[in-house]
Amino acid sequence: MPKAQIEPMSPTVTKVLDEFFDTLKEDNSINGEAVNSLEKLLRTGKVPKSEDIDTALSLPPTENKE
């Protein structure tokens, strides 16, 4: 995933985010779309509002196709 940034982040923050998201992506019990959405939000270089985090982690409802 490209690391789009509005504000430059320190190498330490970038390293922590890299390790954090690598760990989340390895966990099969966590939805990958939610992880990608959260990653995009946190890599902007700005402190997100709590409602932005909630939105990033909320996935659109899926239809149950049984």
The first five atom37 places (N, CA, C, CB, O) and aatype in JSON, in Angstrom:
{
  "aatype": [12, 14, 11, 0, 5, 9, 6, 14, 12, 15, 14, 16, 19, 16, 11, 19, 10, 3, 6, 13, 13, 3, 16, 10, 11, 6, 3, 2, 15, 9, 2, 7, 6, 0, 19, 2, 15, 10, 6, 11, 10, 10, 1, 16, 7, 11, 19, 14, 11, 15, 6, 3, 9, 3, 16, 0, 10, 15, 10, 14, 14, 16, 6, 2, 11, 6],
  "atom_mask": [
    [1, 1, 1, 1, 1],
    [1, 1, 1, 1, 1],
    [1, 1, 1, 1, 1],
    [1, 1, 1, 1, 1],
    [1, 1, 1, 1, 1],
    [1, 1, 1, 1, 1],
    [1, 1, 1, 1, 1],
    [1, 1, 1, 1, 1],
    [1, 1, 1, 1, 1],
    [1, 1, 1, 1, 1],
    [1, 1, 1, 1, 1],
    [1, 1, 1, 1, 1],
    [1, 1, 1, 1, 1],
    [1, 1, 1, 1, 1],
    [1, 1, 1, 1, 1],
    [1, 1, 1, 1, 1],
    [1, 1, 1, 1, 1],
    [1, 1, 1, 1, 1],
    [1, 1, 1, 1, 1],
    [1, 1, 1, 1, 1],
    [1, 1, 1, 1, 1],
    [1, 1, 1, 1, 1],
    [1, 1, 1, 1, 1],
    [1, 1, 1, 1, 1],
    [1, 1, 1, 1, 1],
    [1, 1, 1, 1, 1],
    [1, 1, 1, 1, 1],
    [1, 1, 1, 1, 1],
    [1, 1, 1, 1, 1],
    [1, 1, 1, 1, 1],
    [1, 1, 1, 1, 1],
    [1, 1, 1, 0, 1],
    [1, 1, 1, 1, 1],
    [1, 1, 1, 1, 1],
    [1, 1, 1, 1, 1],
    [1, 1, 1, 1, 1],
    [1, 1, 1, 1, 1],
    [1, 1, 1, 1, 1],
    [1, 1, 1, 1, 1],
    [1, 1, 1, 1, 1],
    [1, 1, 1, 1, 1],
    [1, 1, 1, 1, 1],
    [1, 1, 1, 1, 1],
    [1, 1, 1, 1, 1],
    [1, 1, 1, 0, 1],
    [1, 1, 1, 1, 1],
    [1, 1, 1, 1, 1],
    [1, 1, 1, 1, 1],
    [1, 1, 1, 1, 1],
    [1, 1, 1, 1, 1],
    [1, 1, 1, 1, 1],
    [1, 1, 1, 1, 1],
    [1, 1, 1, 1, 1],
    [1, 1, 1, 1, 1],
    [1, 1, 1, 1, 1],
    [1, 1, 1, 1, 1],
    [1, 1, 1, 1, 1],
    [1, 1, 1, 1, 1],
    [1, 1, 1, 1, 1],
    [1, 1, 1, 1, 1],
    [1, 1, 1, 1, 1],
    [1, 1, 1, 1, 1],
    [1, 1, 1, 1, 1],
    [1, 1, 1, 1, 1],
    [1, 1, 1, 1, 1],
    [1, 1, 1, 1, 1]
  ],
  "atom_positions": [
    [[0.85, -1.18, 0.0], [0.0, 0.0, 0.0], [0.89, 1.23, 0.0], [-0.96, 0.0, 1.22], [1.83, 1.31, 0.8]],
    [[0.62, 2.2, -0.88], [1.43, 3.41, -0.87], [1.26, 4.16, 0.43], [1.05, 4.3, -2.05], [0.18, 4.17, 1.02]],
    [[2.31, 4.76, 0.87], [2.28, 5.47, 2.15], [2.08, 6.95, 1.89], [3.58, 5.22, 2.95], [3.01, 7.75, 2.04]],
    [[0.86, 7.32, 1.5], [0.53, 8.71, 1.22], [0.57, 9.51, 2.51], [-0.86, 8.83, 0.56], [0.04, 9.1, 3.53]],
    [[1.22, 10.67, 2.44], [1.35, 11.49, 3.63], [1.06, 12.94, 3.29], [2.74, 11.35, 4.24], [1.42, 13.42, 2.22]],
    [[0.41, 13.62, 4.2], [0.2, 15.05, 4.08], [1.33, 15.75, 4.83], [-1.2, 15.47, 4.62], [1.92, 16.7, 4.31]],
    [[1.62, 15.31, 6.01], [2.69, 15.83, 6.84], [3.79, 14.77, 6.92], [2.17, 16.22, 8.28], [3.48, 13.58, 7.02]],
    [[5.05, 15.17, 6.87], [6.11, 14.16, 7.0], [6.1, 13.54, 8.39], [7.49, 14.79, 6.71], [5.92, 14.23, 9.4]],
    [[6.27, 12.24, 8.44], [6.32, 11.54, 9.72], [7.76, 11.14, 10.0], [5.4, 10.29, 9.72], [8.55, 10.92, 9.09]],
    [[8.08, 11.07, 11.28], [9.44, 10.68, 11.66], [9.68, 9.22, 11.28], [9.67, 10.91, 13.17], [8.73, 8.44, 11.18]],
    [[10.93, 8.85, 11.08], [11.23, 7.45, 10.79], [10.77, 6.5, 11.88], [12.73, 7.28, 10.57], [10.4, 5.36, 11.6]],
    [[10.78, 6.96, 13.13], [10.33, 6.11, 14.24], [8.83, 5.83, 14.13], [10.64, 6.78, 15.59], [8.41, 4.68, 14.3]],
    [[8.04, 6.85, 13.85], [6.59, 6.67, 13.7], [6.3, 5.75, 12.51], [5.87, 8.04, 13.5], [5.46, 4.86, 12.6]],
    [[7.01, 5.97, 11.42], [6.82, 5.13, 10.23], [7.14, 3.67, 10.54], [7.7, 5.63, 9.07], [6.41, 2.77, 10.13]],
    [[8.23, 3.43, 11.27], [8.61, 2.07, 11.62], [7.56, 1.41, 12.52], [9.98, 2.06, 12.31], [7.22, 0.25, 12.33]],
    [[7.06, 2.16, 13.49], [6.04, 1.62, 14.4], [4.77, 1.29, 13.62], [5.72, 2.64, 15.53], [4.18, 0.22, 13.83]],
    [[4.35, 2.18, 12.73], [3.16, 1.91, 11.92], [3.37, 0.7, 11.01], [2.79, 3.14, 11.09], [2.47, -0.13, 10.86]],
    [[4.55, 0.59, 10.4], [4.85, -0.57, 9.55], [4.69, -1.87, 10.32], [6.28, -0.47, 8.98], [4.03, -2.8, 9.86]],
    [[5.3, -1.93, 11.51], [5.23, -3.15, 12.33], [3.81, -3.41, 12.82], [6.18, -3.04, 13.52], [3.36, -4.56, 12.83]],
    [[3.1, -2.37, 13.21], [1.73, -2.5, 13.69], [0.83, -3.09, 12.6], [1.19, -1.15, 14.15], [0.09, -4.04, 12.85]],
    [[0.91, -2.51, 11.4], [0.02, -2.98, 10.33], [0.45, -4.33, 9.77], [-0.02, -1.97, 9.22], [-0.4, -5.1, 9.33]],
    [[1.75, -4.64, 9.78], [2.19, -5.98, 9.37], [1.59, -7.02, 10.31], [3.74, -6.07, 9.38], [1.13, -8.08, 9.87]],
    [[1.58, -6.72, 11.61], [1.03, -7.64, 12.6], [-0.48, -7.8, 12.42], [1.34, -7.15, 14.02], [-1.0, -8.91, 12.46]],
    [[-1.18, -6.69, 12.21], [-2.63, -6.77, 12.01], [-2.98, -7.57, 10.76], [-3.23, -5.37, 11.9], [-3.92, -8.36, 10.77]],
    [[-2.22, -7.36, 9.69], [-2.5, -8.06, 8.44], [-2.25, -9.56, 8.53], [-1.66, -7.47, 7.32], [-2.84, -10.33, 7.78]],
    [[-1.38, -9.99, 9.44], [-1.11, -11.41, 9.64], [-2.19, -12.1, 10.45], [0.23, -11.59, 10.32], [-2.29, -13.33, 10.42]],
    [[-3.01, -11.34, 11.16], [-4.06, -11.9, 12.01], [-5.31, -12.15, 11.17], [-4.39, -10.96, 13.2], [-5.98, -11.2, 10.76]],
    [[-5.61, -13.4, 10.91], [-6.75, -13.77, 10.06], [-8.1, -13.44, 10.69], [-6.69, -15.23, 9.75], [-9.11, -13.44, 9.99]],
    [[-8.12, -13.17, 11.98], [-9.4, -12.87, 12.62], [-9.78, -11.39, 12.47], [-9.34, -13.23, 14.1], [-10.88, -10.99, 12.86]],
    [[-8.88, -10.59, 11.9], [-9.15, -9.17, 11.69], [-9.41, -8.94, 10.21], [-7.96, -8.29, 12.19], [-8.64, -9.39, 9.35]],
    [[-10.49, -8.24, 9.91], [-10.88, -7.98, 8.53], [-9.84, -7.12, 7.83], [-12.25, -7.31, 8.48], [-9.49, -6.04, 8.3]],
    [[-9.34, -7.6, 6.7], [-8.3, -6.9, 5.95], [-8.73, -5.55, 5.42], [0.0, 0.0, 0.0], [-7.93, -4.63, 5.36]],
    [[-10.0, -5.43, 5.04], [-10.5, -4.14, 4.54], [-10.46, -3.09, 5.64], [-11.93, -4.29, 4.0], [-10.12, -1.93, 5.39]],
    [[-10.82, -3.48, 6.85], [-10.79, -2.54, 7.98], [-9.35, -2.13, 8.28], [-11.44, -3.17, 9.24], [-9.09, -0.96, 8.57]],
    [[-8.43, -3.07, 8.21], [-7.01, -2.76, 8.45], [-6.51, -1.78, 7.4], [-6.16, -4.06, 8.43], [-5.84, -0.81, 7.74]],
    [[-6.84, -2.02, 6.14], [-6.4, -1.12, 5.07], [-6.98, 0.28, 5.24], [-6.8, -1.68, 3.7], [-6.29, 1.28, 5.03]],
    [[-8.23, 0.36, 5.63], [-8.88, 1.64, 5.83], [-8.24, 2.41, 6.99], [-10.38, 1.44, 6.09], [-8.0, 3.61, 6.9]],
    [[-7.97, 1.7, 8.08], [-7.32, 2.31, 9.23], [-5.9, 2.75, 8.88], [-7.3, 1.33, 10.42], [-5.45, 3.82, 9.3]],
    [[-5.19, 1.93, 8.13], [-3.83, 2.27, 7.73], [-3.81, 3.54, 6.89], [-3.19, 1.1, 6.95], [-2.98, 4.42, 7.11]],
    [[-4.71, 3.64, 5.96], [-4.79, 4.83, 5.12], [-5.03, 6.07, 5.98], [-5.91, 4.68, 4.06], [-4.42, 7.12, 5.75]],
    [[-5.9, 5.96, 6.96], [-6.21, 7.07, 7.84], [-5.0, 7.48, 8.68], [-7.38, 6.7, 8.74], [-4.69, 8.66, 8.79]],
    [[-4.33, 6.5, 9.28], [-3.23, 6.82, 10.19], [-1.97, 7.29, 9.48], [-2.91, 5.62, 11.03], [-1.13, 7.97, 10.08]],
    [[-1.82, 6.94, 8.23], [-0.61, 7.35, 7.5], [-0.73, 8.74, 6.87], [-0.3, 6.34, 6.42], [0.17, 9.16, 6.15]],
    [[-1.8, 9.45, 7.14], [-1.94, 10.79, 6.59], [-1.02, 11.79, 7.28], [-3.37, 11.25, 6.7], [-0.75, 12.86, 6.74]],
    [[-0.55, 11.45, 8.46], [0.33, 12.36, 9.19], [-0.41, 13.32, 10.09], [0.0, 0.0, 0.0], [0.19, 14.2, 10.71]],
    [[-1.74, 13.17, 10.17], [-2.54, 14.0, 11.06], [-3.15, 13.11, 12.13], [-3.65, 14.76, 10.27], [-3.34, 11.91, 11.92]],
    [[-3.46, 13.7, 13.27], [-4.13, 12.96, 14.33], [-5.61, 12.85, 13.96], [-3.95, 13.66, 15.74], [-6.3, 13.86, 13.82]],
    [[-6.09, 11.61, 13.79], [-7.5, 11.45, 13.38], [-8.46, 11.68, 14.54], [-7.72, 10.05, 12.79], [-8.11, 11.47, 15.71]],
    [[-9.65, 12.11, 14.2], [-10.72, 12.24, 15.2], [-11.25, 10.84, 15.48], [-11.87, 13.2, 14.7], [-11.13, 9.94, 14.64]],
    [[-11.83, 10.66, 16.66], [-12.33, 9.34, 17.02], [-13.41, 8.86, 16.06], [-12.87, 9.36, 18.44], [-13.5, 7.66, 15.78]],
    [[-14.23, 9.77, 15.55], [-15.28, 9.35, 14.62], [-14.68, 8.91, 13.28], [-16.29, 10.49, 14.41], [-15.26, 8.07, 12.59]],
    [[-13.53, 9.48, 12.91], [-12.85, 9.05, 11.68], [-12.32, 7.62, 11.83], [-11.7, 10.01, 11.33], [-12.36, 6.83, 10.89]],
    [[-11.83, 7.31, 13.03], [-11.36, 5.94, 13.3], [-12.54, 4.97, 13.26], [-10.64, 5.86, 14.68], [-12.44, 3.9, 12.67]],
    [[-13.65, 5.36, 13.89], [-14.85, 4.51, 13.87], [-15.3, 4.24, 12.44], [-15.99, 5.16, 14.68], [-15.66, 3.12, 12.09]],
    [[-15.29, 5.28, 11.62], [-15.7, 5.13, 10.22], [-14.75, 4.21, 9.47], [-15.76, 6.5, 9.52], [-15.18, 3.37, 8.68]],
    [[-13.45, 4.36, 9.72], [-12.46, 3.52, 9.04], [-12.63, 2.05, 9.4], [-11.04, 3.98, 9.39], [-12.42, 1.17, 8.57]],
    [[-13.01, 1.79, 10.64], [-13.16, 0.41, 11.09], [-14.53, -0.19, 10.79], [-12.9, 0.33, 12.57], [-14.71, -1.4, 10.87]],
    [[-15.48, 0.65, 10.44], [-16.83, 0.17, 10.12], [-16.87, -0.24, 8.66], [-17.9, 1.25, 10.42], [-16.54, 0.53, 7.76]],
    [[-17.29, -1.45, 8.46], [-17.42, -1.95, 7.1], [-18.87, -1.87, 6.67], [-16.9, -3.4, 6.99], [-19.78, -2.03, 7.49]],
    [[-19.1, -1.62, 5.4], [-20.49, -1.61, 4.94], [-21.13, -2.98, 5.15], [-20.58, -1.21, 3.46], [-20.46, -4.0, 5.04]],
    [[-22.42, -3.0, 5.46], [-23.07, -4.3, 5.66], [-23.04, -5.13, 4.4], [-24.51, -4.11, 6.12], [-23.22, -4.62, 3.3]],
    [[-22.82, -6.42, 4.58], [-22.82, -7.34, 3.44], [-24.09, -8.15, 3.45], [-21.58, -8.26, 3.46], [-24.68, -8.41, 4.5]],
    [[-24.51, -8.53, 2.27], [-25.71, -9.35, 2.17], [-25.34, -10.79, 2.48], [-26.36, -9.23, 0.76], [-24.29, -11.28, 2.05]],
    [[-26.2, -11.45, 3.22], [-25.98, -12.85, 3.56], [-26.49, -13.7, 2.39], [-26.69, -13.24, 4.9], [-27.69, -13.78, 2.17]],
    [[-25.58, -14.32, 1.66], [-25.96, -15.12, 0.49], [-25.83, -16.6, 0.83], [-25.07, -14.78, -0.74], [-24.79, -17.21, 0.63]],
    [[-26.9, -17.14, 1.34], [-26.89, -18.56, 1.7], [-27.72, -19.33, 0.73], [-27.38, -18.8, 3.13], [-27.85, -20.55, 0.84]]
  ]
}
